[in-house]
Amino acid sequence: MTSSATNPPLLAMAGITKRFPGVVALQDVSLHLHPGEVLALMGENGAGKSTLMKILGGAYRPDEGTLSIDGRPIALDGVSDAKKLGIALIHQELMLVPQLDIASNIFLGNERRRLGPLAMLDGAAMRQKAEELLRRVGLKLPATTLVGRLTAGQMQMVEIAKALALSARVIIMDEPTSSLTAGESEQLFAIIRQLKADGIGVIYISHRMEEVLALADRITVLRDGRYVGDLSRAEATHDRVVAMMVGRELSAHYFPQKPAAAIPPLPMLEVRDLLVPGSPASISFTAFRGEILGFAGLVGAGRTELMQTLFGVTPALGGEMVLDGERFRPAKPRDAIDRGVYLAPEDRKRHGLVLPMTVAQNTSLPGIGSYNRWGWLDRRRESETAEAEVRRLHTKTPTIRQKVVNLSGGNQQKVVLGKWLAMSPKVLILDEPTRGIDVGAKAEIYRHMQSLADTGMTILMVSSDMEEVLGISDRVVVMHERRLRGILPRQDLTQERVAMLMTGKELAA
């Protein structure tokens, strides 16, 4: 941190209160940020982090409270006001236009123009400045490259360059590593450290505790729309931050107790020499009744593609599958659904939910035909089913008629689970089930997964979270470059063994 705590903060928010119809989203929240400081903003889903940042970004106006820059009060009447004051917000879902090149994206809404009566766009000047900004963020690409051709990590760097083009003094990053590889994340961390050195203040929102503890100079915690407290880097520990977030002690080892017999003897899904489109070799494994079978691997290992084949999104090219003793070969998702195999996809917002629809509508959607009564939707039965799943999963929603777009990430994931649980699945496929979810909601999801397995349900879980893979799985299938490298029983599960197989190495005999 380059500024002494005795100097006026670069940014201060004091006594911020924001109300929406029927709910107080923020109540008397304060926050401050110094130049060259990385401030982590933490809290469970629904704690008020997004609302607070939308106020800082000019999207919302507070009902009470003040904002100041360098000790001078400011009023934000819109997003453009925030940008003019050097406040840039990088959303979790990146706000780039894939059809435009990098330079056009960087200067979108902030275009440079030639002098003269026509004020024509100065494309050359924008490309030149864009190249300079790209070098600053370590991105070695021509500014004329189409954004649609970039990786998620490269897009993140373009967003940072876009913020720097506005001469941003405060950059807010919301879950910036949620879709990045480990290498891309490390590159991002290096850029953040450079931003610190340049005197830029960074507000970093993340549920990934290891990132926060490594990067943040200070942590501000919110809970239920209220300010809980601050921790310096020296004071912060995993358990202490979590306790502040959830209001109670929650051990880092918050996985449910496993039953003594980890692998029941009865197979539910047998996969034999399965040829997945794009994979160089066949895949074989067996998933048992009541088992949570984890799938580990680096990005591009082929886990998601395998799950899509099991669900019928991309039909198998060869091999055979047996489900509950009968041949299983889904050519489309409906074939899998009809046999009791369901997939909760990695991107719940795009592929798992219909955001403008309600909790009840999303819950009834997979089995909509069964709610047909004389050609009319049986809303009473739909409501009863949705209410039952909300109670089962402890989903926080004012009503089952609430649109899911208005729910927190953790509660959206519970709606995804609820709609499949209402169908009484035999096999439930969970692809990154806790991505973007806070620690309290994670613990709940893990408890639900184990309780479902205890009833005999088979769960296939794809996860990039090593702690999750080791903590909840009965066995782990490890993949590397679209090949199955090994299957580890629970008694042999260690981070080192999984990591070796994930990177293509052989285990010592």
N, C-alpha and C positions, 0 to 999 in steps of 0.2 A: 504494500500500500504506500503510495507516494505522498499522501497528505496526512498531516497530523490530525489526530482526533480533536485537537483544540481548535482547528480551523473550521469555518462553516462548511457543512457537507456540500458536496456537489448537488445532491438531490435530497429533499426531505418531504415526506408525506406525514401529516400530523392529524390525528383524530378523525380519520376517514370513516364515514358511515355511508352505506349504500343500501337502499331498500328497493325491493321489487314487490309486486302484488302478492301479499300473503307470506313474504319471507324477508328477513333481514340478512342480506348476504355478507355485509361487513359491519362491524360495530366497534367504533373508536380504535381503528387500527393505525399504528404509526410505523414508519420505516425510514431509514436514512442510508445514504450511499456516499462514500468518499471517492475522489479521483484515484484511479489506479487500483480500485478494490474490486474483488469478486465477492458478491454477496449472494449466498444461496438462499432461496425462498422455499421453505418446505412446509408440508402439511398434507393431510389425507385428501383424497378426492372430495371436493365439496367444502374444503376449508376456507375458500375465498381467494386463492392465489390468482386465478384467472381474472376474477372481477377486479381485484386490486391492480393488476397489470393493464387491464382494459381502461381503467381510470387514468393510469399513468400514460397510456398510449393515446389518450384523447377520445376513445370510443364511447366511454361512459362519463357522465359528470357526477361527482359525489354529492350526496344530499347534505352532508356536513363534512367539515375538515378543510385543511389547506395543503397546497403544494408549493414548493419553493425550489429555485435553482440558484446556487451560490448565495443563499440567504435572502434572495429576492422573491416575493410571492408571485406566482404565476396562475393564470386561468386558462384552461384548455377547452376551447369550444369545438374541437374536432381533431381528427387524426393529423390533419395538416399543421395544426398549431404545435402539436408535439414534435413533429418532424422538424419544423422551423427552429425549435428550441434544442434540437440535437438529441431527441429521444427516439430510438429505433426499436421496434419490436419484431423479433424473428419468431414466427409462429411454428408450432410443432408440425402442422401441415404447411409446407413451404409455399409462399405466395409468389410463385414464378410462372411465367407463361412458356410452356414447352415449345411452342411454335416460333418463338422469337429467339434471336441470338443473345449471347451473354451481355454484350454492351447495351442492347435495347432493354433488357431486363433491369440492368443496374440503374439506368437513367429513366425508367418508366415513371411518368408523372413528375419527373425532375429534369426534363430534356434540356440540352444546351442548344442555343440558337445562334445563328450568325447575326452580326449587326446589320441593320438595314431596314428598309420599310416593310419587307415581306417577312422578316424574322424567320428565315428558313432553318430547319433543323441542321445542326452542324455535326453530321455523322462522323467525320474524320476526328473532330475534337473528342467526341464521346468515346470512340474506339481507342484513341490514344490514352485518355484518362482511365478507361476500363482496363487496358493492358497494365497500366501502372498499379491500379488497385488489385488486380489479379496477382501481380508479383508480390504485393504487400501481404496477401493472404496465402502465398505459396502455391498458387494454382497456375501450372505451366500449360495454359491452353490459349489459343487465339481468341480474341474477344468476339470473333465472328462465328464461333461454334454455337450450334443450336443447343439450347438448354435441354431439350428433350433427349439429347444424346448423352447427358451427363449422369454419373452415378449419384446416389443420394448424398454421399460425402462431398462431392464436387458442387452439388446444388447448395449445400450448407455454406460452403465457402463463397459462392456467388451472393448469397443473402448477406453475409458479413461485408463483402465488398460493396453491396448496395447500401448498407448502413454507413459505411465509411464515406461513400459518395455524398451523403447528406451531412458530412462533418459531425457525425454522431458523437456525443460525449457520454451518453448512457445507452448501452445495448442490452436489451432483454432477450434472453434465450430460453424458450419454452421446450423442455425435453429434447435438446438438440441432438442427442446420440441415439434416439429411439429407433432409428432405421439405419444406423451406421455400422460398418464393420469395426473390429477392434483397431485395425490400422488407421481407418478414417477418424475414429474417435481420438486416437493419439495425436493425429495431425490437428484436429480441432483444439485439443488442449494446448498444443504449442502455440496456436494462433491466439487463444485466450490469454496466455501468459504474455505474448507480445502486445496485445491490447492493453494489458495492465501496465506494461513498461511505458506505453505511450500515454498513460494518464487517463485512459478511458475506463469508466465504471461499468461493470458487468453485473447484471442481475441474472442469476442462473437458477432455473427451475428444473428439478429432476427428482425422480423417485429412486435413482441409483445411488445408494448411500456411499459406495466406495468412491464414486466420482466426486461427490460433494465433499467428503472428508479430505480428498487429495487436492482439490482445486480451491475451495472456498477460504477466504480470509475470515469470514464471519457467516453465521447461519441465523436467519430470522425464521421463527416457527409460528404458523397460524393454526388455529383449531376452532372449528365451528364459527368461522367468520370473525374471530377475535385474535388479537395479538397475544401470544403466549410468552415469548422472550427471545433473547439473543444469546448465542454462544460463540465465543472466539474459537479459532482453529485449535488452540491449546486445550480448551475446555470440552470440545466436541468429541463424543464417542458414539458409536452406533446405537447402543442401548439408551444413552441419555437423550439423543435426538428423537428416537422412536417413542420414548416415554412422554416427551413433550408433545409429540404429534398426536398420540392416541389417548393421552390423559391417564395412562396406566403403564406399569412395567410390562414390556413385551420382549421376551428374550429373542436374541438373533436366531435362536434355534426354535422357530415357531411352527415346525412341522408336526403334524399329528403322530401319535404313537402307532407304530406298525404292529399288526397282529403277528403272533409267533410264527405261524406258517405263512411265509411271504408269498409262496407260489402255489396256489391250489392245483391239484393234479389234472383237472378237466380242461382241455383246450376249448377256447371259444373261436379263435380265428387262426387258421393254419395257412401260411403263405409259402408256396413251394415253387422255387425257380421262377419267380415273377419277373417279367421283363417290363420295366417302366420306360415309357418313351424318353429318349435322351440319355438313358443310363447305359454304361458300357458292359455291365454284367448283371446277371440275374440276382434276385434277392430272396432269401428264405428266412422265416422266423415263425414262431408260434406265440400267440398271446393267450393267456389263460383266463378263466373266469375269476373275477375278483382281483385282477392284477392291474396295477398302474405300470405300464411299460413305457419308459422314457426313451426318447430318440434325441441323441446329442450329435453335434457336428458343427463345423464352421459354416458361414454363409456360402451357399452354392454346393453344399454337400449332398443335396437331393432329397432332404427329408420332406419338405413341403410337397415336392413332386410325387413322392411315394404316397403321401396321404391323399393327394388328389386322385391318384389311381385307385386307391382303396375305396374312395367315395364315388368313383365313376366319372369324375370331371375329365380325366384323360385316360381312356380305357387301356388296359394292359395289352401289350403286344404278344405275350406268351406266358406260359406257366399256368399254375392253378391256385385257387383259393378255396378253402372249406370254412364255412361259417356255421357254427353250432351243428356240425355233423353233415351239412348239406353243401353241395357245390355252390360257389359264389363267384359270379363274374359280372360285376356291374358295368353296363355300357353307358350309363348316364346316372346323375345323382339320384333321380327318382327310384332307380333300381336298388340303390343302396338304402335309401330311406325306407322303402317297402320291406326290406329285410332287417331293419332295426340298426343300421349303421349311420351315424350322424357326424357331421363335421362342423366344429366351431372354428372358423378360419382365423388366420393371423391378423388380417385387417378387418376388425369387427365392424367398423363404420362403413366400409365400402361393400363388404361381402357377407357380413353376418346380420345386419340390421337394415330395416327401412326407416331411416331417421325421422322423416316427417310423420310416421305412424305412431300410434300409442303403444304403451307396454302391452295392453291386452291384444291389440292387433298383431304385434310382432310375435307374441306367445302363441297365438292360434294359427299363424301363417303356415307352418309345415303341415298341419293336419286340417287345413281349411275345409276339405271335403267332408270331414266327420262332423262339422258344425252346421251342415246344411239341413234345414228343416223345412220341407215342402217348398224348396227353392229360396228360402230366406235364411239369413245368418242367425243362428241361435245365440243371441247376444248374452242371454242369461248363462248358458253353459260356457261361453267364451269367458265371461267375467269370473265364473267360479274357478275355471282352470287357471286363469291369470292370477287371481287372488291366492290360490293354493301355492303357485310357484313363487310368488312374492314372499309369502310367509315362509316357505321352505328355505329360500336362499337369503332371507332377511334383506331384500332389496329395498333401498331407501327411495321411495317415490311418494309424492303427496296422494296420488291416486293411480289406479291402473289405466286411467284415461289420459295420463300425462304422456306427452310426446317424448320418445326416447332421446331425441336430440338434446333435450334439456337436462338429462341425467349426467352424473359424473361418469368417468371412464370405468370405475369399478362396478357401478350399478348397471351400466350398459352391458358389461360382460356378464353380469348375473342374468340379464334379460336373454342374452344369447344362450346361456346354459339352460335357463328356464324353458325356453321354447322347445329345446330338444328333450329335456327331462319329462316334459308333458307327454312325449311320445313313447316313454318307457323304452329307452334304447337298450340293445344288447352290447353294442360297441360304441363308445363315445370318443371321437378324435378331437383333441384339443391342440390347436396350433398356436403356440406362444400365449397361453391362457392368462398370464398376468402382466403382459407387456403394457407399460404406461399406467400401472395400477399401484396405489400406495401400499405401504407395508401392512396396515391394518386390514385392508381389503384382500391382500394376498393371503394372509393367515386364514381368513374366512374361506376363500376359494380352496385352499389346501384342505381345510376341514371337510368341506363339501365333497371334494374329490375322494378323500379317504372313506367317508361315510357311504358314498355311492359304490365304491369298490367293495366295501364290507357287505353290501347287499348282493354281490355277485356280478355287478356290471364290470365290463372290461374297458379300461381307459388307455388310449394311446396318446401320449403327450409329447409334442415337439417343443423344445425349449432351448434358448440360447443362454439361459441363466444357469450357470454351473451349480450354484448353491441349490437352486430349485430341482435340477436334475438329480443331484445326490440326495436331497432331502426327502423327496416325495415318491421316487421311483422304487418299485420292487426289483426290476432289472432295467438295464439300459442297453439299447441298441445304438452302437456308434457308427456313424457314416463319414466317409471321406471321399470327395470327388465322385459322388453318386454310386459309391460301392459300400457294401456293408463290411466294416472292418472287424467287428467283434460284438459279442453280447456278454455283458458283465452281470453276474448275479449280485444281489445286494451286499453279500459279505465281502465281495471283491471290489466294491465301489470306492475309489479314491479319485481325487481331482487329478492326480498325476497320471493314473492309468487311463482315465477318460481322455485327458489332453493328448497323451501319446497316440491313441488310436485316432483321435480327431485330426491329427496332423499327419497321418499316414504311417506312423512308426509301428513297429512290431513290439509286442510286450515280451519281456524277458520270460523265459520258461521257468 
